[in-house]
Amino acid sequence: MHVPPFPALLAVAIGVLLLLRLVGGSMPWGQLTIAVGPDGRPMRPRVKWHLWTICRGEPPTMSAALGFISIALGCLAFFIVGPELAEAVTHPVARWLEYSMMFTLATSFTVVPVGVIVLVRSGLDLAARRCSMVGLVVGMRRDVGLFGRTYRVAVQAGDRVMTKKLWAEAFRINRSTFDRLRPGDKITIEYSPHLRYVFNLVFPEPLKKAAG
């Protein structure tokens, strides 16, 4: 007798939700603020905001844990549904049950490799040395994501006199840090090399004095 694969469906659903939490999923109509150049015109930085890049800006330890859990849930769903679906070839079952098993199996084939990618990238960040950058805040973006608001800042290495052809680097930050920054601020940022998680951000001197 075939049992409906509800445990497997629940496992892959949780795995998908965990991976979606790492994606963030910001909507494309966020509020964008850019810096003004030395000539008084907007700088219009060249930056990729990575609104739907998985685990970018997330803590490496948390990303590794969620990636491992997603892999475990995907494998669990596979071992629950796989034998049932193979048996359904010789012993036909209800059409809806067959479709649900096929959907669960296909989803597990997606959850597991994505979880492996997340786990590998997180492990590389945990083993690597932190990177640092001194640069200019050339853009700030506030978006509405799948799990709340997200805040990003675009930092261009160097200062205002550097060429405008350089690409700026986008980092996800928390709201308190976002509220304290302004386009044109020169900051020092310490981050992980793969996930671009911000460990530390040194504010410009006027803000540091005001905070003191």
matplotlib code that plots the C-alpha trace (Angstrom):
import matplotlib.pyplot as plt

x = [0.0, 1.4, 1.5, 1.1, 4.6, 3.6, 6.8, 8.9, 6.8, 7.2, 11.0, 11.5, 9.2, 11.3, 14.5, 13.1, 12.1, 15.6, 17.2, 14.7, 15.7, 19.3, 18.2, 16.4, 14.5, 14.4, 11.9, 13.3, 11.6, 13.6, 14.5, 18.0, 20.1, 23.4, 26.3, 27.2, 30.5, 33.0, 31.3, 28.0, 26.3, 25.1, 27.8, 25.5, 27.8, 28.3, 27.2, 25.5, 23.1, 22.7, 19.1, 18.5, 21.9, 21.8, 23.4, 25.2, 25.6, 24.6, 26.8, 29.0, 28.2, 24.5, 24.7, 26.7, 24.2, 21.2, 23.0, 23.7, 20.1, 18.8, 21.0, 19.8, 16.1, 16.6, 18.3, 15.6, 12.9, 14.7, 15.0, 11.3, 9.9, 12.4, 11.5, 7.8, 8.1, 10.1, 7.4, 4.7, 6.2, 5.1, 2.2, 0.2, -1.1, -3.5, -2.4, -2.3, -0.1, 2.3, 2.5, 3.1, 6.0, 7.5, 7.3, 8.9, 11.7, 12.4, 12.4, 14.9, 17.2, 17.2, 17.5, 20.5, 22.9, 22.0, 22.5, 25.9, 26.9, 25.8, 27.8, 30.9, 30.9, 30.3, 33.1, 35.5, 34.6, 35.0, 38.5, 39.6, 41.0, 38.8, 39.1, 39.1, 38.3, 38.6, 36.2, 33.5, 29.8, 28.5, 25.0, 22.5, 19.5, 16.5, 14.3, 11.3, 12.3, 10.5, 11.4, 11.3, 13.3, 16.9, 19.5, 22.5, 25.4, 27.6, 31.2, 33.8, 37.4, 39.5, 38.1, 36.3, 39.3, 39.4, 37.9, 34.2, 34.7, 35.4, 32.7, 31.4, 30.9, 27.5, 27.2, 24.2, 24.1, 21.6, 19.2, 21.1, 24.2, 22.2, 20.6, 24.0, 25.6, 25.2, 26.2, 29.7, 31.0, 34.4, 34.4, 36.5, 34.7, 35.8, 34.0, 34.2, 35.6, 32.9, 29.6, 30.5, 29.2, 30.1, 32.0, 32.9, 32.3, 34.3, 32.3, 33.8, 35.3, 32.4, 30.0, 32.4, 32.8, 29.1, 28.5, 31.1]
y = [0.0, 3.4, 6.1, 9.7, 11.3, 14.1, 13.8, 14.1, 17.0, 18.7, 18.1, 19.6, 22.5, 23.4, 23.0, 25.4, 27.9, 27.8, 28.5, 31.3, 32.8, 32.9, 34.4, 37.3, 38.0, 41.8, 43.4, 45.5, 48.8, 49.7, 53.2, 54.2, 57.1, 58.0, 60.2, 63.5, 63.8, 66.7, 68.4, 68.5, 65.8, 62.4, 59.8, 57.0, 54.2, 51.0, 48.4, 45.0, 45.0, 41.2, 41.3, 37.6, 36.1, 33.2, 33.7, 36.9, 39.1, 36.4, 35.2, 32.3, 30.2, 30.6, 29.9, 26.8, 25.5, 26.2, 24.7, 21.5, 21.3, 21.7, 18.9, 16.6, 17.4, 16.9, 13.6, 12.5, 13.3, 11.4, 8.2, 8.4, 9.1, 7.2, 3.7, 4.5, 6.1, 3.1, 0.7, 2.8, 1.8, -1.8, -1.2, 1.8, 4.2, 7.2, 9.9, 12.6, 10.5, 9.8, 13.5, 14.5, 12.0, 13.2, 16.8, 16.0, 14.1, 16.9, 19.4, 17.4, 17.2, 21.1, 21.5, 19.2, 20.7, 24.3, 23.4, 21.9, 25.2, 27.2, 24.9, 25.0, 28.8, 29.2, 26.8, 28.7, 31.9, 30.3, 29.1, 32.3, 35.5, 38.5, 41.2, 44.9, 47.9, 51.7, 53.4, 55.9, 55.3, 55.9, 54.4, 53.2, 51.0, 50.1, 47.2, 45.2, 41.5, 38.2, 38.2, 41.9, 45.0, 44.7, 47.5, 47.7, 50.1, 50.4, 51.1, 52.2, 51.6, 54.8, 58.3, 60.9, 61.5, 57.9, 57.0, 56.6, 53.4, 51.3, 49.0, 49.6, 46.7, 46.1, 45.0, 44.1, 46.0, 46.3, 49.2, 51.0, 51.1, 52.2, 55.1, 56.4, 56.4, 59.0, 59.0, 60.4, 59.1, 57.5, 54.3, 51.2, 47.9, 44.4, 41.5, 37.9, 37.1, 34.9, 35.8, 39.4, 39.4, 42.6, 41.9, 45.5, 48.9, 52.0, 55.2, 58.5, 60.7, 63.2, 60.4, 58.8, 62.1, 62.7, 59.2, 59.8]
z = [0.0, -1.0, 1.6, 0.4, 0.6, 3.0, 5.1, 1.9, 0.7, 4.1, 4.0, 0.6, 1.4, 4.5, 2.4, -0.3, 2.4, 3.9, 0.5, -0.2, 3.1, 1.9, -1.5, 0.1, -3.0, -3.2, -5.5, -8.4, -7.5, -4.4, -3.3, -4.7, -3.5, -5.3, -4.6, -6.3, -8.1, -7.9, -10.9, -9.0, -11.1, -9.9, -10.1, -11.4, -10.3, -12.2, -9.7, -9.7, -6.7, -6.7, -5.6, -6.1, -5.5, -3.0, 0.4, -0.6, 2.4, 4.9, 7.8, 6.7, 9.8, 9.4, 5.6, 6.2, 8.7, 6.4, 3.4, 5.4, 6.6, 3.1, 1.8, 4.6, 3.9, 0.2, 0.7, 3.2, 0.6, -2.1, 0.1, 1.1, -2.4, -4.6, -3.7, -3.8, -7.3, -8.6, -7.3, -8.9, -12.3, -11.8, -9.5, -10.7, -8.2, -8.2, -10.7, -8.1, -5.9, -8.8, -9.7, -6.1, -5.9, -9.2, -8.0, -4.7, -6.3, -8.8, -6.0, -4.0, -7.1, -7.0, -3.2, -2.8, -5.4, -4.3, -0.7, -1.7, -3.4, -0.3, 2.0, -0.2, -0.5, 3.3, 4.1, 1.8, 3.7, 7.1, 6.1, 4.2, 5.6, 5.7, 3.0, 3.6, 1.4, 1.8, -0.5, -1.3, -0.7, -4.2, -3.9, -1.3, -1.9, 0.2, -1.0, 0.1, 0.1, 0.7, 4.3, 5.1, 4.0, 2.8, 2.8, 0.5, 0.0, -3.1, -2.3, -4.9, -4.0, -3.8, -3.7, -5.9, -8.2, -9.4, -12.8, -13.1, -15.2, -12.0, -10.9, -7.3, -4.9, -3.3, 0.3, 2.4, 5.7, 8.6, 9.0, 11.8, 9.7, 6.6, 8.5, 9.6, 6.2, 3.5, -0.2, -0.5, 2.8, 2.8, 4.8, 5.6, 5.3, 6.4, 4.6, 3.7, 0.2, -1.2, 0.5, 0.9, 4.5, 6.3, 9.5, 10.4, 8.9, 10.1, 9.7, 8.5, 11.2, 11.5, 12.3, 14.7, 16.6, 16.6, 18.0, 20.7]

ax = plt.figure().add_subplot(projection="3d")
ax.plot(x, y, z, "-o")
ax.set_aspect("equal")
plt.show()
